[in-house]
């Protein structure tokens, strides 16, 4: 079990672990979504900091010392997720945490309880001593049916990604696979872990492709400018010489 937990931490928390100081240790973490972004994220509490990492180069990671945090409040708009507002000296951090099953509820509870242990004040109704301070969503027949069709749809998308897979150009197949994993991540914890890792790789690939296209475009524009400069330098001189030769008036030619 300990090996599984360490593997999950390396898979999901890879970039964040490089930020940690020598005496800094992971206390609790959970998957999170930053409102307004589609990329998956992670909310991590250590013995010194609160980290928010989003698997996208467009969103900078947030690192705040726990000593600068003052409190958090909860906004549970529906039974599936809760919106957490963590306030401090540097402003407010807002994240959405899933409560669709008991595993996710306990994960969220561990993170919020870790904040209270750092003297970050939570709502009066929040009890950090409970295993699941925030009760999970009650699953009905409709939720079980949704789990089935999400599983079927996710597997179908993964099969389509295998069709588009190519060792010479991995883009279409890999991006389709990320989409399939994102679908499965709505229901399966292993898929949520894999989604963060895969989204991070996909973001690097897209950034590399954009840079490659930009370099090719700049090289093509440089060649066009060089070719246009060579034409301007050579053509007018030869055409002018030709016209002067044709229009030259020789002595005695008008007699």
Protein Blocks (a to p, Z undefined) as FASTA:
>chain_A
ZZmmmmmmmmmmmmmmmmpcfklccfbdcddddehiabdcdddddfkbccddddbfkbcc
ddddfklpgbdcdddfbfkbccdddddfkbccdddddfkbfklmmmmmmmmmmmmmnopa
cdfklcfkbmblpacddddfklmmmmmmmmmmmmmmmmmmmmmpcfklmmlmmmmmmmmm
mmmmmmpmklmmmmmmmmmmmmmmmmmmmmmmmmmmmmmmmmmmmmmmmmmmmmmmmmmm
mmmmmmpccehklZZ
